[in-house]
Amino acid sequence: MDRLIPDIPRLYTGIAEWLGCMTVLIICPRKYSNIIFAIISACALALQCAFLMITRDAPSGLAWIACMAAAVFIMFGFITVSSSISLKLSAYCTAVAFLFAECAAAFEWQLHTWFSFTAWFNKAASVILLVLVYGLVFFTAYRTMKNQLTAEYLSRLTDRDAWTAVLIAVITFAFSNISFYLDNTPFSSQVMVDIFTIRTLVDICGLAILYIFQNRLSELTAQKELASLRYVLNSQYEQYRYYRESEEMLYMLQHDLKHQIEGLRGLDNEEMRSQWIDLMEDKLDEWSIPHRTGNPVFDTILAAKLRKARTLDIRITCVVNGALLDMLHVTDICTIFGNAIDNAMESVAQIKEPERRLIHISVSSQKNFIFISVANILKTEILEKDGSLLTTKADKKNHGYGMKGIKYVVDKYGGNVSYRIDKGWFELNILIPCIS
């Protein structure tokens, strides 16, 4: 292999990786004040560059790959220590920062190699080129990531999304540097200039793939937001209709009760009087307004579901500390309880005996977790595959997304979704860590 043209100086690589981390940290929420962050950043720059300089003579192959993996780990540590995001999001941001760093270093050295054959290109010109190219790449990175790595976007990233970004970075790095550890493949070269070209083009393609991936995630997030917003609006309208009907019915009952009370006063038969009173109580219970739980979003959902449940002869009991749900986003509350209650109602509606159409909802605090349980009596056996519930509906193509939506939301908060079947009851249990 032609080694007459030197490869990227390790110092340049270290600076690029540090700038990639800094670009991410400017956007993401940080733990410390500006002074402390500046000290940590200076230490990270010194460590990043020093490590790469010390290991610059590492032979090609596994040793070189191990050194690069260690450099990425330093980037991960810098982002994790400095930011207030989770480890999952730190891994995602590290992958993004690493891809931009690789692209910046490769692109700069590609131009450096090209201009090095000219007479006017000296050390001063080399430094100016470095500043211009790195400035352009990381300014572009900042502008791009500022619109994509928003708090809303990061809050909705799942483990799968994070690992996908990491995989994109790993594959891009592997193919862009394949000639350094495998020089006899259809994708590698033995000419140094060609190696630089391959590396630059593959890094740019990797960034393009990552950009498309992030845009797709943003589109899916927007679609989920729109669907959840529609659900909220529909729930609010249902609540309005419910309370309007309840208000009118209570007014009618109030007017009717005056006449019934006069009738009761003149009734001598104690048994008939008792039956009459029981009938009046049943009517009042039928149109009573649900108790406030402390969370208006949950109350909106519950009111609409109770109205529907009465038409299906379904009884819903509820023991909910609504204040615990304040940490959840409005759309997430709708997704969890809307889907869970709908699934439970669809299940018990198939039961012939009305007295067995029972659903119980509870929200309580267990140590540092929010515990949510939605339980219902079962009619048929629950189907599952590979630990996941399967829909029992005939239209399997367009159903079964309710449970997936719940898991998607709960996973975002670092929680857990489980279920159990006990004595003919199906219990959907959700644990979500409390955010202090």
Residue pairs with C-beta under 8 A, 6 or more apart in sequence:
1 179
1 183
1 190
1 191
1 192
2 190
2 191
2 192
3 192
4 192
5 113
5 116
5 192
5 193
5 196
7 109
7 192
8 105
8 106
8 108
8 109
10 49
10 52
10 53
10 55
10 56
11 49
11 52
11 53
12 105
12 108
12 109
12 130
13 52
13 71
13 101
13 105
14 45
14 48
14 49
14 50
14 51
14 52
14 53
14 71
15 45
15 49
15 134
16 101
16 102
16 104
16 105
16 108
16 134
17 48
17 71
17 72
17 74
17 75
17 97
17 98
17 101
18 41
18 44
18 45
18 48
18 49
18 75
18 78
19 101
19 104
19 134
19 138
20 75
20 96
20 97
20 98
20 99
20 100
20 101
20 104
20 138
20 141
21 44
21 75
21 78
21 79
21 94
21 97
22 41
22 138
23 97
23 100
23 138
23 141
23 142
23 145
24 79
24 83
24 93
24 94
24 96
24 97
24 145
24 149
25 37
25 41
25 78
25 79
25 82
25 83
26 142
27 142
27 145
27 146
27 149
28 79
28 83
28 84
28 85
28 89
28 93
28 149
28 154
29 83
29 84
29 85
29 151
30 37
30 82
30 83
30 84
31 81
31 82
31 83
31 84
32 40
32 82
37 82
40 78
40 81
40 82
41 78
41 82
44 74
44 78
44 82
47 74
48 71
48 74
48 75
48 78
51 67
51 70
51 71
51 74
52 67
52 71
55 67
55 70
58 64
58 66
58 67
60 180
60 181
61 181
62 181
64 180
64 181
65 181
68 173
72 94
72 98
75 94
75 97
75 98
75 101
76 90
76 91
76 94
79 85
79 90
79 93
79 94
79 97
80 87
80 90
83 89
83 90
83 93
85 93
85 154
86 414
88 157
88 159
88 162
89 154
89 157
89 162
91 162
91 163
91 165
91 166
92 154
92 157
92 161
92 162
92 165
92 166
93 149
94 166
95 162
95 165
95 166
95 168
95 169
95 210
96 145
96 149
96 165
96 169
96 210
98 169
98 173
99 168
99 169
99 172
99 203
99 206
99 207
99 210
100 137
100 138
100 141
100 207
102 172
102 173
102 176
102 203
102 206
103 137
103 200
103 203
103 204
103 206
103 207
104 133
104 134
104 137
104 138
106 176
106 196
106 199
106 200
106 203
107 133
107 137
107 200
107 203
107 204
108 129
108 130
108 133
108 134
108 137
109 196
110 196
110 197
110 199
110 200
111 129
111 133
112 126
112 129
112 130
113 193
113 196
115 121
115 125
115 129
144 211
148 214
148 215
148 218
152 221
153 214
153 217
153 218
153 221
155 329
155 412
156 217
156 221
156 224
156 412
157 217
157 412
158 408
158 411
158 412
159 411
161 217
164 213
165 210
165 213
168 206
168 209
168 210
168 213
169 206
169 210
171 206
172 202
172 203
172 205
172 206
172 209
173 206
175 187
175 202
176 198
176 199
176 200
176 202
176 203
176 206
177 199
178 185
178 187
178 188
178 198
179 188
179 189
179 190
179 194
179 195
179 198
179 199
180 195
182 188
183 189
183 190
187 198
188 195
188 198
189 195
189 198
224 331
224 335
225 331
228 330
228 331
228 332
228 334
228 335
229 331
231 331
231 334
231 335
231 338
232 297
232 300
232 330
232 331
232 334
234 304
235 300
235 301
235 303
235 304
235 334
235 338
236 300
238 300
238 303
238 304
238 307
239 299
239 300
239 303
239 304
241 307
242 303
242 304
242 306
242 307
243 289
243 303
245 287
246 287
246 288
246 289
249 287
250 287
253 283
253 284
253 287
257 280
260 276
260 280
263 276
264 273
264 276
264 277
267 273
267 276
286 310
289 303
290 299
290 302
290 303
290 306
290 318
291 318
292 299
292 322
293 299
293 302
293 318
293 320
293 321
293 322
293 363
294 320
294 321
294 322
294 323
295 320
295 322
295 323
295 325
295 326
295 333
297 325
297 330
297 333
297 334
298 320
298 322
298 325
298 333
298 337
298 363
299 322
301 333
301 334
301 337
301 338
301 341
302 316
302 318
302 320
302 337
302 341
302 361
305 316
305 341
305 342
305 345
306 316
308 345
309 315
309 316
309 345
309 359
312 345
312 349
312 357
313 354
313 357
314 345
314 348
314 349
314 357
314 358
314 359
315 357
315 358
315 359
316 341
316 359
316 360
316 361
317 358
317 359
317 360
317 361
318 360
318 361
318 362
319 360
319 361
319 362
319 363
319 364
320 361
320 362
320 363
321 363
321 364
321 365
322 363
324 363
324 364
324 365
324 370
324 434
325 333
325 363
325 370
327 370
327 434
327 435
328 336
328 413
328 432
332 409
332 412
332 413
335 405
335 406
335 408
335 409
336 372
336 406
336 409
336 410
336 430
337 361
337 374
339 402
339 403
339 405
339 406
340 372
340 374
340 402
340 406
340 428
341 359
341 361
341 374
342 402
343 402
343 403
343 428
344 359
344 374
344 375
344 376
344 426
344 428
345 359
345 376
347 376
347 378
347 379
347 426
348 356
348 357
348 358
348 359
348 376
348 377
348 379
349 357
350 379
350 380
351 357
351 377
351 379
356 377
357 377
358 376
358 377
359 374
359 375
359 376
360 373
360 374
360 375
360 376
361 373
361 374
361 375
362 371
362 372
362 373
363 370
363 371
363 372
363 373
364 370
364 371
365 371
365 434
366 431
368 433
368 434
369 415
369 431
369 432
369 433
369 434
370 430
370 431
370 432
370 433
370 434
371 429
371 430
371 431
372 429
372 430
372 431
372 432
373 427
373 428
373 429
373 430
374 427
374 428
375 425
375 426
375 427
375 428
376 425
376 426
377 424
377 425
377 426
378 421
378 424
378 425
378 426
380 392
382 389
382 392
382 419
382 421
382 426
383 389
383 390
383 391
383 392
384 390
388 403
389 400
389 403
389 419
390 396
390 400
391 399
391 400
393 399
393 400
403 417
406 417
406 428
406 430
407 417
410 416
410 417
410 430
410 432
413 432
413 433
413 435
414 432
414 433
415 430
415 431
415 432
415 433
416 430
416 431
417 428
417 429
417 430
418 429
418 430
418 431
419 426
419 427
419 428
419 429
420 427
420 429
421 427
